[in-house]
Amino acid sequence: MSVMHKSNNTLLSDYLDIKRDLVSDGWLSPNSYSNSYGNIENIPSIYLFTMVDDYDFKSGLIAYVGMSVNLAQRISGHSVRKEIESTGFWVPVWFKPTPQEDLRSTELNYIRKFNPPWNIVGKKRGL
């Protein structure tokens, strides 16, 4: 189910469905109290930021997909995460450990799959 966020006309989906899909695909999060919990360490990984409506915590979207050979270092102080947080959303981090040689192709596959608004290849960043 998709809903329109009142403050910025953003099309949001059911965040529980998003979480369920991410978990079933092997994604981990330090923002989870379930079997999908994972510590962010300096390992090669694909990562993403989700935007969750902090009014009801029920609706959200995948906002950004990235890659890093040193995940913890990359996530700390990430400028896009700060930019997304400034919109008034809660921004949980998800990551998927990935062999370093597969990072670029895996990141591209997830960008194509999710079409996140903060990945700016050929478009304006944000909503």
Salt bridges, closest charged atoms under 4 A:
ASP17 OD1 - ARG20 NH2 2.56
ASP25 OD1 - LYS96 NZ 3.20
ASP53 OD2 - HIS5 NE2 3.36
GLU83 OE1 - ARG125 NH1 3.82
GLU85 OE2 - ARG81 NE 3.55
